[in-house]
Amino acid sequence: MIAEIVSAEGALLARGDAERRDAAFRVERDWMPRGSAWEATARVTAGDAPVRVERLDALVVRLADLDWTARSFSSAWGAEFEPVAHEAVAGLRIGVRAGRSSHGAHPLLILERADAVVLVSVAWSGNWRIEIDAGGVLRAGVEPHDFFVDLAAGEAVDAPPVLVAVGATLAEAGAALSAAVGETIPRTPWSEAMPTEWNHWWPYEDREIDAATFLAESALAAEAGLEVATLDAGWFGSADPDADWQAERGDWDRENTARFPRGVAALADGVRELGLGFGVWIEAEALGAEASARRAHPEIVATRSAPDGAPRITVSLDEADPSFLGYVCLGSPAGRRFVSEAMDDLVARTGARWIKLDFNVDPGSGCDRDDHGHGRGDGLFRHYEGLYAVLDGFRERHPDVVLESCSSGGLRLDAGIARHVHCHFLSDPDWTEHHLQVLWGATLLLPPAAILHWTWSQWRGDHPAQQRDLAALDTVAFDRSLRAALLHRTGVSMRLTELPARLRERLAVHVAVFRDRIAPLLPDGVLVAATPQPRRGGEGCRVPEFQLDSARGHLRAAFALDGVDQPVTMRFAGLDAAAEYVVTPLADAEPPFVATGRTLEQGVERRGASWLWLAERRDPASRGEQ
């Protein structure tokens, strides 16, 4: 079907001189099938003389016509997957220059017409762009602003891959794209077990966490059936209860013994004695302005000689030194070595089974030092190549550690880094309405095995939408917030020590349901949105529905966002109409029932606030036994 929609156009420009491209360098393009999707790749090789490559696009195709509508998603902190409708296809351009793939926009373009939907996604974690010119030529790859690669004679550079998926509907195209990404994600037995976690961050941040508090919460996490307790920021740096974690990022060899008097290793031992695995946060790429590592290792510091105008939300920069970018340049061998050793040492010290790898820095156009092993125009490009190599090496050395990617929540969410980590944190906020909006967009790109988000967290901070009185919640509202985060990897960030016993009981019930009935669906599962996107602020679909399909069964989920007694018709899709299914309402008082696929596709009406129905094909041999 792709051949009916696009045809190869085949021009990659350097120095703006298309006529010299054959003499200056050779471009080798390829299309690789990935299930029902395709992956475009390109390698540029210099000829007999040095050449400067200023555009690096794996995908250069011509649309058969311009009879398309286009959609994309803008993205900001706590505002990921905000839909954007484009007025015209010709002249369309989306992309980012912040240095993180999802700060400004998500690397995903939706093209639609009556008979087909095409999704285009750049598998890259840095600056990218997708554009369509007046003639219908679509280019997707590295953002050319401030970018160039100088190749020596015979030297080659690979463009980041671009994924293309096609379907009759958006859900079908999204299922094809997310399944293609699912083919590339790392898989290990521990990761595929989908361990659940408690994380200290939102209810405590760094200001109120200490060893006693962490262990008290971990004990209740174990009682609830959670499997990992993750220590977030605040554990490292100077021995000062008021130390600012942002300013000291990079000092991973130092521990804040004011908060953790016996050290983090002893804390990890205490967590394991409770029957939990230990997880720990690290922002291994980052350097705080006051970090001693910045002074001790000047050879790793990313700097830029001239402003690039990129948007930034980076904290702990240096007003006295505007060249300081706040991160370790992984385009340099020294930087890669520093980060690798820091991550290895953290696992060796603590025995961690889970690493939360954060990145709260906007590199912009990146480092332009000329003593790092990269050029002045490809510092950011080489940084991400270096990051991918560091992550691959870490996983090879530590196959029993789950590696989670986070970047100010969901500001580095792409199919590129998905090949090097086990899962992605979707967004910092997680109130149910916001979570479902973000999840709706993420299903078009990522399989549920690669998605992590928590249930509605209890925040120490002042985010208005995250404020909730847990003691005043009824079980119906609490159940809905838990269930919304059970369609993928899940976790909890709330003060379990303050959670009423009746809600701790409901948490334990849902954790057990996830462990026993939902987690087995995730390794091969595909999650699709069955309704239009819900929106923050009371907009969009108010009863969003999703379906998780696996060889083991089909999970249909629905959530009434504005009421606790909403009628809904649960309609499964894609079942065998003639077959019988055992339908189990999960974590619900309603008993299982048997229905045909035809009945379930026509729909079964119920009233309530949230629903998780698992349909498992009934063994024909069992019919005569009942």
C-alpha positions as CSV (number, residue, x, y, z in Angstrom):
1,M,0.0,0.0,0.0
2,I,2.9,2.3,0.6
3,A,3.9,2.0,-3.1
4,E,0.4,3.4,-4.0
5,I,0.9,6.4,-1.8
6,V,4.6,7.4,-2.1
7,S,7.3,6.9,-4.6
8,A,11.0,7.3,-4.0
9,E,12.3,10.8,-4.9
10,G,15.9,10.2,-3.9
11,A,17.6,13.5,-3.4
12,L,19.7,14.4,-0.3
13,L,21.3,17.8,-0.5
14,A,24.7,18.9,0.7
15,R,25.9,22.5,0.6
16,G,22.6,23.2,-1.2
17,D,24.3,21.8,-4.3
18,A,22.1,18.9,-5.7
19,E,24.0,18.8,-9.0
20,R,27.3,17.8,-7.3
21,R,25.9,15.1,-5.0
22,D,27.0,12.2,-7.2
23,A,30.6,13.4,-7.4
24,A,30.7,14.6,-3.8
25,F,29.2,11.7,-2.1
26,R,27.1,8.6,-2.5
27,V,23.6,8.1,-0.9
28,E,22.5,4.6,-0.3
29,R,18.8,4.3,0.7
30,D,16.9,1.3,1.8
31,W,13.4,0.3,2.9
32,M,13.1,-2.5,5.5
33,P,9.8,-4.1,6.3
34,R,8.8,-4.1,10.0
35,G,5.6,-6.1,10.3
36,S,3.0,-3.9,8.6
37,A,5.2,-0.9,8.7
38,W,8.4,0.2,6.9
39,E,11.7,1.6,8.1
40,A,13.6,4.0,5.8
41,T,17.4,4.2,6.2
42,A,20.1,6.2,4.4
43,R,23.9,6.2,4.4
44,V,25.9,9.0,3.0
45,T,29.5,8.2,1.9
46,A,32.0,10.9,0.9
47,G,33.7,10.5,-2.5
48,D,37.3,11.1,-3.2
49,A,37.4,14.4,-1.4
50,P,36.1,15.8,2.0
51,V,32.5,17.0,1.9
52,R,30.1,18.8,4.2
53,V,26.7,17.2,4.6
54,E,24.1,19.8,5.7
55,R,20.9,17.7,5.4
56,L,20.5,14.1,6.6
57,D,17.2,12.6,5.7
58,A,16.5,8.9,5.7
59,L,13.1,9.5,4.1
60,V,12.7,11.5,0.9
61,V,9.5,10.5,-0.9
62,R,6.9,12.1,-3.2
63,L,3.3,11.9,-2.3
64,A,1.2,10.6,-5.1
65,D,-1.0,13.7,-4.6
66,L,-1.7,16.5,-2.1
67,D,-5.2,15.3,-1.3
68,W,-4.4,14.8,2.4
69,T,-5.2,16.4,5.7
70,A,-2.4,16.5,8.3
71,R,-2.3,16.4,12.1
72,S,0.6,16.4,14.6
73,F,1.1,16.9,18.3
74,S,2.7,19.8,20.1
75,S,4.5,19.0,23.3
76,A,5.6,20.9,26.4
77,W,6.2,20.0,30.1
78,G,3.0,18.6,31.4
79,A,1.3,19.3,28.0
80,E,2.4,16.4,25.9
81,F,0.4,15.2,22.9
82,E,-1.6,18.3,22.4
83,P,-3.3,17.9,18.9
84,V,-2.5,20.3,16.1
85,A,-4.5,20.4,12.8
86,H,-2.6,21.7,9.8
87,E,-4.3,23.9,7.2
88,A,-2.5,22.4,4.2
89,V,-0.1,19.6,3.4
90,A,2.0,21.6,0.9
91,G,4.4,23.8,2.9
92,L,3.9,21.8,6.1
93,R,6.9,21.8,8.5
94,I,7.1,20.4,12.0
95,G,10.2,19.7,14.1
96,V,12.2,20.7,17.2
97,R,15.3,22.7,17.9
98,A,15.4,22.3,21.7
99,G,17.7,19.3,21.5
100,R,15.1,16.8,22.9
101,S,12.8,15.0,20.5
102,S,9.6,15.9,22.2
103,H,10.2,19.4,23.5
104,G,8.0,21.5,21.1
105,A,6.5,18.7,19.1
106,H,6.3,14.9,19.0
107,P,8.2,13.2,16.1
108,L,5.0,12.0,14.5
109,L,3.0,13.2,11.5
110,I,-0.4,11.9,10.6
111,L,-1.6,12.1,7.0
112,E,-5.2,11.2,6.3
113,R,-7.5,10.9,3.4
114,A,-10.7,8.9,2.8
115,D,-9.0,5.6,2.0
116,A,-5.8,5.6,4.1
117,V,-3.9,7.0,7.0
118,V,-0.1,7.3,6.9
119,L,2.1,7.8,10.0
120,V,5.6,9.2,9.7
121,S,7.9,9.1,12.7
122,V,11.6,10.0,12.9
123,A,13.4,7.5,15.2
124,W,15.7,10.1,16.7
125,S,16.1,11.7,20.2
126,G,17.6,15.0,19.1
127,N,16.5,17.7,16.7
128,W,14.4,16.5,13.9
129,R,12.0,17.8,11.2
130,I,9.4,16.6,8.8
131,E,8.4,18.8,5.9
132,I,6.4,18.6,2.6
133,D,7.2,21.1,-0.1
134,A,4.8,22.5,-2.7
135,G,5.5,19.6,-5.1
136,G,4.5,17.0,-2.5
137,V,8.1,15.9,-1.7
138,L,8.2,14.7,2.0
139,R,11.5,14.8,3.8
140,A,12.1,13.5,7.3
141,G,15.3,13.4,9.3
142,V,17.7,15.6,11.2
143,E,16.8,19.3,11.7
144,P,19.2,21.2,9.4
145,H,19.4,24.3,11.6
146,D,23.0,24.6,12.9
147,F,23.7,21.1,11.7
148,F,26.4,19.8,9.4
149,V,28.7,16.8,9.3
150,D,32.2,17.1,7.7
151,L,33.2,13.8,6.2
152,A,36.7,12.9,5.2
153,A,37.2,11.2,1.8
154,G,35.5,7.8,2.0
155,E,33.9,8.4,5.4
156,A,30.2,7.6,5.9
157,V,27.4,8.8,8.2
158,D,24.1,7.1,8.8
159,A,20.9,9.1,9.0
160,P,18.5,8.3,11.8
161,P,15.8,5.8,10.6
162,V,12.3,7.0,9.8
163,L,9.3,4.7,10.3
164,V,6.3,4.8,8.0
165,A,3.0,3.0,8.7
166,V,-0.1,2.8,6.7
167,G,-3.7,1.7,7.6
168,A,-7.3,2.1,6.6
169,T,-7.9,4.0,9.9
170,L,-5.8,5.9,12.4
171,A,-6.1,3.1,14.9
172,E,-4.9,0.5,12.3
173,A,-1.9,2.7,11.2
174,G,-1.1,3.3,14.9
175,A,-1.2,-0.4,15.7
176,A,1.2,-1.0,12.8
177,L,3.6,1.7,13.9
178,S,3.6,0.7,17.6
179,A,4.0,-3.0,16.7
180,A,7.0,-2.0,14.5
181,V,8.6,-0.2,17.4
182,G,7.8,-3.2,19.6
183,E,10.0,-5.3,17.3
184,T,13.0,-3.1,18.2
185,I,12.7,-2.6,22.0
186,P,15.1,-4.5,24.3
187,R,13.6,-7.5,26.0
188,T,14.8,-9.5,29.0
189,P,13.0,-11.9,31.4
190,W,12.9,-9.3,34.2
191,S,11.7,-6.5,32.0
192,E,9.1,-8.7,30.3
193,A,7.7,-9.6,33.8
194,M,6.5,-5.9,33.9
195,P,7.6,-5.2,37.5
196,T,5.5,-2.6,39.3
197,E,7.1,0.2,41.4
198,W,6.6,2.7,44.1
199,N,8.6,5.9,43.6
200,H,9.1,8.6,46.3
201,W,9.3,11.7,44.1
202,W,6.0,13.5,43.9
203,P,4.9,13.3,47.5
204,Y,8.3,13.9,49.0
205,E,10.6,15.4,46.3
206,D,14.1,15.8,47.7
207,R,13.1,18.1,50.6
208,E,11.2,15.6,52.7
209,I,12.7,12.2,51.8
210,D,15.1,10.4,54.2
211,A,16.0,6.8,54.9
212,A,13.4,6.2,57.6
213,T,10.6,7.6,55.4
214,F,11.7,5.7,52.4
215,L,11.8,2.4,54.3
216,A,8.4,3.0,55.9
217,E,6.8,3.6,52.5
218,S,8.6,0.6,51.0
219,A,7.1,-1.6,53.7
220,L,3.6,-0.6,52.7
221,A,4.5,-0.9,49.0
222,A,5.5,-4.5,49.7
223,E,2.2,-5.1,51.5
224,A,0.4,-3.8,48.4
225,G,2.2,-6.3,46.2
226,L,4.4,-3.8,44.4
227,E,7.8,-5.2,43.4
228,V,10.3,-2.3,43.3
229,A,10.9,0.8,45.5
230,T,12.6,3.5,43.5
231,L,14.7,6.2,45.2
232,D,14.4,9.3,43.0
233,A,16.5,12.5,43.1
234,G,17.9,13.8,46.4
235,W,20.2,10.9,47.3
236,F,23.5,12.3,46.0
237,G,25.7,15.3,46.5
238,S,26.7,17.2,49.6
239,A,25.7,16.1,53.1
240,D,23.2,18.8,53.5
241,P,19.4,18.4,54.0
242,D,18.9,21.6,52.0
243,A,21.2,20.6,49.1
244,D,19.8,21.4,45.7
245,W,19.9,18.2,43.6
246,Q,19.7,20.3,40.4
247,A,22.9,22.2,41.1
248,E,24.9,19.1,42.0
249,R,23.9,16.7,39.2
250,G,27.0,14.9,38.1
251,D,28.4,14.2,41.6
252,W,27.1,10.6,41.6
253,D,30.0,9.4,43.6
254,R,28.9,11.5,46.6
255,E,25.9,10.7,48.8
256,N,23.7,13.0,50.9
257,T,24.4,11.4,54.3
258,A,22.3,14.0,56.0
259,R,19.2,12.4,54.5
260,F,20.7,8.8,54.3
261,P,23.1,8.5,57.2
262,R,24.1,4.9,56.5
263,G,24.4,5.5,52.8
264,V,22.3,4.4,49.8
265,A,23.8,0.9,49.8
266,A,22.4,0.3,53.3
267,L,19.1,1.7,52.2
268,A,19.0,-0.7,49.3
269,D,19.7,-3.6,51.6
270,G,16.8,-2.5,53.8
271,V,14.5,-2.5,50.8
272,R,15.5,-6.0,49.8
273,E,14.9,-7.2,53.3
274,L,11.3,-6.1,52.8
275,G,11.1,-8.3,49.8
276,L,11.3,-5.6,47.1
277,G,13.8,-4.8,44.4
278,F,15.7,-1.5,44.7
279,G,15.4,1.1,42.0
280,V,17.3,4.4,41.8
281,W,17.1,7.6,39.7
282,I,20.1,9.2,38.0
283,E,20.4,12.0,35.5
284,A,23.6,10.6,34.1
285,E,24.0,13.0,31.2
286,A,23.4,16.2,33.2
287,L,25.9,18.5,34.9
288,G,24.8,21.0,37.5
289,A,26.5,24.4,37.6
290,E,27.9,23.7,41.1
291,A,28.9,20.0,40.5
292,S,32.4,19.2,41.5
293,A,32.5,16.9,38.5
294,R,32.3,20.0,36.3
295,R,35.6,21.3,37.7
296,A,37.3,17.9,38.1
297,H,36.5,16.8,34.5
298,P,36.5,19.8,32.2
299,E,37.1,17.4,29.3
300,I,33.5,16.1,29.5
301,V,31.6,19.4,29.6
302,A,29.4,20.3,26.7
303,T,29.8,24.0,25.7
304,R,28.7,26.2,22.9
305,S,30.6,29.2,21.7
306,A,27.6,31.1,20.3
307,P,23.9,31.3,21.3
308,D,21.7,29.1,19.2
309,G,18.3,30.6,20.0
310,A,16.9,27.2,21.1
311,P,14.1,27.1,23.7
312,R,15.3,25.9,27.0
313,I,13.8,24.9,30.4
314,T,17.2,23.7,31.7
315,V,17.8,24.6,35.3
316,S,21.2,25.1,37.0
317,L,23.0,26.8,34.2
318,D,25.8,29.3,34.9
319,E,24.9,33.0,34.4
320,A,28.6,33.8,34.5
321,D,29.4,31.3,31.7
322,P,26.8,31.3,29.0
323,S,28.8,28.7,27.0
324,F,28.0,26.1,29.7
325,L,25.2,23.8,28.4
326,G,24.6,21.8,31.6
327,Y,25.3,18.3,30.2
328,V,28.1,15.8,29.6
329,C,29.0,15.6,25.9
330,L,28.6,12.0,24.9
331,G,30.1,12.8,21.5
332,S,33.4,12.6,23.4
333,P,35.1,9.4,24.5
334,A,35.7,10.9,27.9
335,G,32.0,11.8,28.3
336,R,30.9,8.3,27.3
337,R,33.3,6.8,29.8
338,F,32.2,9.1,32.6
339,V,28.5,8.3,32.2
340,S,29.1,4.6,31.7
341,E,31.2,4.4,34.9
342,A,28.7,6.4,36.9
343,M,25.8,4.1,35.9
344,D,27.9,0.9,36.5
345,D,29.1,2.2,39.9
346,L,25.5,2.9,41.0
347,V,24.4,-0.6,40.2
348,A,27.5,-2.1,41.9
349,R,26.9,0.0,45.0
350,T,23.2,-0.6,45.4
351,G,22.4,-3.8,43.5
352,A,19.7,-1.8,41.7
353,R,17.3,-3.8,39.5
354,W,15.7,-0.6,38.1
355,I,17.4,2.6,36.8
356,K,15.3,5.7,36.2
357,L,17.4,7.6,33.6
358,D,16.2,11.2,33.6
359,F,17.3,14.2,31.4
360,N,16.0,17.6,32.3
361,V,18.3,19.5,29.9
362,D,17.6,21.2,26.6
363,P,20.9,20.9,24.7
364,G,19.7,23.1,21.8
365,S,22.0,22.7,18.9
366,G,24.5,21.0,21.2
367,C,28.2,21.1,21.9
368,D,30.5,22.8,19.3
369,R,33.8,22.0,20.9
370,D,36.5,20.9,18.5
371,D,38.4,18.7,21.0
372,H,35.7,16.1,21.7
373,G,36.0,13.9,18.6
374,H,33.1,15.5,16.9
375,G,32.8,18.6,14.6
376,R,31.4,22.0,15.3
377,G,28.2,21.2,13.5
378,D,27.4,17.7,14.7
379,G,27.9,17.8,18.5
380,L,24.3,17.1,19.3
381,F,24.1,14.4,16.6
382,R,27.2,12.6,18.0
383,H,25.9,13.1,21.5
384,Y,22.8,11.0,20.7
385,E,24.9,8.4,18.9
386,G,27.0,8.2,22.0
387,L,24.0,8.0,24.3
388,Y,22.6,5.0,22.3
389,A,26.0,3.3,22.5
390,V,26.3,3.9,26.3
391,L,22.8,2.5,26.9
392,D,23.5,-0.6,24.8
393,G,26.7,-1.2,26.7
394,F,25.0,-0.8,30.0
395,R,22.3,-3.3,29.1
396,E,24.8,-5.8,27.9
397,R,26.7,-5.5,31.2
398,H,23.5,-5.4,33.4
399,P,20.8,-7.6,31.7
400,D,18.9,-7.9,34.9
401,V,18.2,-4.1,35.3
402,V,15.1,-2.4,33.9
403,L,16.2,0.8,32.2
404,E,13.5,3.5,32.2
405,S,13.9,6.7,30.1
406,C,12.5,9.9,31.4
407,S,13.1,13.5,30.3
408,S,11.2,16.1,32.3
409,G,8.4,13.6,31.9
410,G,7.8,13.0,28.2
411,L,10.1,15.4,26.5
412,R,12.3,12.8,24.9
413,L,9.8,10.3,23.7
414,D,10.7,8.7,20.4
415,A,11.2,5.5,18.4
416,G,15.0,6.1,18.5
417,I,15.7,5.8,22.2
418,A,13.0,3.1,22.3
419,R,15.6,0.8,20.8
420,H,17.9,1.2,23.8
421,V,15.7,1.3,26.9
422,H,13.0,-1.0,28.2
423,C,10.3,1.7,28.8
424,H,9.4,5.4,28.7
425,F,7.9,7.6,31.3
426,L,5.0,9.4,29.6
427,S,4.6,12.7,31.5
428,D,5.4,14.2,34.9
429,P,1.7,15.0,35.8
430,D,-0.6,12.0,35.8
431,W,-4.1,13.1,36.9
432,T,-6.5,10.7,35.0
433,E,-7.8,13.1,32.4
434,H,-4.3,14.2,31.4
435,H,-2.9,10.7,31.6
436,L,-5.5,9.4,29.1
437,Q,-4.9,12.3,26.7
438,V,-1.2,11.5,26.7
439,L,-1.7,7.8,26.5
440,W,-4.1,8.3,23.5
441,G,-1.2,9.9,21.6
442,A,1.4,7.5,22.8
443,T,-0.5,4.5,21.5
444,L,0.2,5.6,18.0
445,L,3.9,5.3,18.5
446,L,4.7,2.9,21.4
447,P,3.6,-0.6,22.4
448,P,2.3,-0.9,25.9
449,A,5.4,-2.9,26.9
450,A,7.4,0.3,26.3
451,I,5.1,2.7,28.2
452,L,5.3,3.5,31.9
453,H,3.1,6.0,33.8
454,W,1.9,6.1,37.4
455,T,-1.6,6.2,38.8
456,W,-2.7,9.7,39.9
457,S,0.1,10.8,42.1
458,Q,0.0,12.8,45.4
459,W,2.1,15.9,44.8
460,R,4.1,17.8,47.4
461,G,4.2,20.7,44.9
462,D,1.6,23.2,43.8
463,H,0.3,21.8,40.5
464,P,-3.4,22.6,40.8
465,A,-4.7,19.6,38.8
466,Q,-2.6,17.2,40.9
467,Q,-4.0,18.3,44.3
468,R,-6.3,15.7,45.9
469,D,-7.4,14.8,49.3
470,L,-6.8,11.0,49.4
471,A,-8.7,10.6,52.7
472,A,-11.8,12.1,51.1
473,L,-11.8,9.9,48.0
474,D,-14.4,7.2,47.7
475,T,-13.4,3.8,46.3
476,V,-15.1,4.5,42.9
477,A,-13.0,7.5,42.2
478,F,-9.8,5.8,43.5
479,D,-10.5,2.7,41.4
480,R,-10.9,4.8,38.2
481,S,-7.5,6.5,38.8
482,L,-5.8,3.2,39.4
483,R,-7.4,1.4,36.4
484,A,-6.5,4.2,33.9
485,A,-2.8,3.4,34.5
486,L,-3.1,-0.4,34.2
487,L,-3.0,-0.7,30.4
488,H,0.8,-0.6,30.3
489,R,3.6,-0.7,32.9
490,T,2.5,0.9,36.1
491,G,3.5,2.3,39.4
492,V,2.6,4.5,42.3
493,S,3.9,7.8,43.7
494,M,1.9,8.6,46.8
495,R,2.3,8.6,50.6
496,L,1.1,5.1,51.3
497,T,1.6,5.7,55.0
498,E,-1.2,8.3,54.8
499,L,-3.5,6.3,52.5
500,P,-6.6,5.1,54.3
501,A,-6.7,1.4,54.9
502,R,-9.8,1.0,52.6
503,L,-7.8,2.5,49.7
504,R,-4.7,0.5,50.5
505,E,-6.9,-2.5,50.1
506,R,-8.1,-1.4,46.7
507,L,-4.6,-0.6,45.6
508,A,-3.5,-4.2,46.6
509,V,-6.5,-5.6,44.6
510,H,-5.5,-3.7,41.5
511,V,-1.8,-4.5,41.8
512,A,-2.8,-8.2,42.0
513,V,-5.1,-7.8,38.9
514,F,-2.3,-6.2,37.0
515,R,0.3,-8.8,38.0
516,D,-2.0,-11.8,37.4
517,R,-4.2,-10.8,34.5
518,I,-2.8,-7.7,32.6
519,A,1.0,-8.0,32.8
520,P,0.9,-11.3,30.7
521,L,-0.8,-9.4,27.9
522,L,1.8,-6.7,27.6
523,P,4.9,-8.4,26.0
524,D,3.1,-9.0,22.7
525,G,0.3,-6.6,23.3
526,V,-0.9,-3.8,21.0
527,L,-2.9,-1.0,22.6
528,V,-5.3,1.1,20.5
529,A,-7.6,4.0,21.3
530,A,-11.2,3.1,20.4
531,T,-12.6,6.7,20.7
532,P,-11.5,10.2,19.9
533,Q,-8.8,11.8,22.2
534,P,-9.8,13.0,25.6
535,R,-8.4,16.5,26.4
536,R,-7.3,18.3,29.4
537,G,-9.7,20.9,30.8
538,G,-12.9,19.0,30.2
539,E,-12.5,18.8,26.4
540,G,-12.5,16.0,23.9
541,C,-14.0,12.6,24.5
542,R,-15.3,12.3,28.0
543,V,-15.7,8.5,28.0
544,P,-12.5,7.4,26.3
545,E,-12.1,3.7,25.5
546,F,-9.0,1.6,24.7
547,Q,-8.4,-2.0,23.7
548,L,-5.3,-4.1,24.5
549,D,-5.0,-7.1,22.2
550,S,-2.6,-10.0,22.8
551,A,-2.4,-13.6,21.9
552,R,-3.5,-14.3,25.5
553,G,-6.7,-12.2,25.4
554,H,-8.4,-8.9,24.8
555,L,-8.7,-6.2,27.4
556,R,-11.4,-3.5,26.9
557,A,-11.2,-0.4,29.1
558,A,-13.4,2.6,29.5
559,F,-13.4,5.6,31.8
560,A,-16.2,8.1,32.6
561,L,-14.2,11.3,33.3
562,D,-17.0,13.6,34.3
563,G,-19.3,11.3,36.4
564,V,-19.3,8.3,38.7
565,D,-22.4,6.7,37.2
566,Q,-22.1,6.9,33.5
567,P,-23.8,4.4,31.1
568,V,-21.4,2.9,28.6
569,T,-21.7,0.2,26.0
570,M,-18.6,-2.0,26.1
571,R,-17.9,-2.9,22.4
572,F,-14.9,-5.2,21.7
573,A,-13.3,-5.1,18.2
574,G,-11.6,-7.7,16.2
575,L,-13.0,-10.8,17.9
576,D,-14.1,-14.0,16.2
577,A,-17.9,-13.5,15.9
578,A,-18.7,-17.2,16.1
579,A,-16.4,-18.0,19.0
580,E,-17.4,-17.8,22.7
581,Y,-15.4,-15.7,25.2
582,V,-15.2,-15.7,28.9
583,V,-15.4,-12.1,30.0
584,T,-14.0,-11.2,33.4
585,P,-14.7,-7.7,34.8
586,L,-11.4,-7.1,36.5
587,A,-11.2,-5.8,40.1
588,D,-15.0,-5.6,40.1
589,A,-17.8,-7.3,42.0
590,E,-19.5,-8.5,38.8
591,P,-18.8,-12.2,38.1
592,P,-17.4,-13.5,34.8
593,F,-19.8,-14.3,32.0
594,V,-19.8,-16.0,28.6
595,A,-20.7,-14.2,25.4
596,T,-20.0,-14.7,21.7
597,G,-17.7,-12.5,19.8
598,R,-20.7,-11.2,17.9
599,T,-22.4,-10.1,21.1
600,L,-19.3,-8.4,22.4
601,E,-18.8,-6.5,19.2
602,Q,-22.4,-5.4,19.2
603,G,-21.8,-4.2,22.8
604,V,-22.9,-4.9,26.4
605,E,-24.2,-1.9,28.3
606,R,-23.2,-1.2,31.9
607,R,-23.3,1.8,34.3
608,G,-20.4,2.9,36.4
609,A,-17.2,5.0,36.4
610,S,-14.5,2.7,35.0
611,W,-14.3,-0.7,33.4
612,L,-11.6,-3.3,32.7
613,W,-13.1,-6.3,30.9
614,L,-10.8,-9.2,29.9
615,A,-12.2,-11.4,27.1
616,E,-10.5,-14.7,26.8
617,R,-11.5,-17.2,24.0
618,R,-13.3,-20.1,25.5
619,D,-11.9,-23.5,24.9
620,P,-14.5,-25.4,22.8
621,A,-13.7,-28.6,24.8
622,S,-14.9,-26.9,28.0
623,R,-18.4,-26.3,26.7
624,G,-19.5,-29.8,27.3
625,E,-18.2,-29.7,30.8
626,Q,-20.6,-27.0,32.0
